[in-house]
Amino acid sequence: MKTREGRRLARRPPGKGLIYLDGTGNGFAVTVLAVSNSTARLRQHFPFLAPDSFTLTSTPAGSEASVPVRCEKLSQSGDIIRVRFSSPYPGFRP
């Protein structure tokens, strides 16, 4: 699948992740629906208005370790959030 910008998104079974708000230790559960090396689409388990930037931790496919990455919110529609990573996502495998 490709984004409007032409980047490839990996199609794989949904992964689990947590959104961490800056300055707090609270994590909010999300499902990682699609991911590329620079963007992701997330579904919130408990929808709320996501902040403009936050840290996402998720476990990349084939990995045991959780990977934190800084995100910038591109858009939000209901429980779906589109984000851009501040640096390439280390666990991306097309």
Secondary structure, 3 states (H helix, E strand, C coil): CECCCCCECECCCCEEEEEECCCCCCEEEEEEEEECCCEEEEEECCCCCCCCEEEEEECCCCCCCCEEEEEEEEEEECCEEEEEECCCCCCCCC
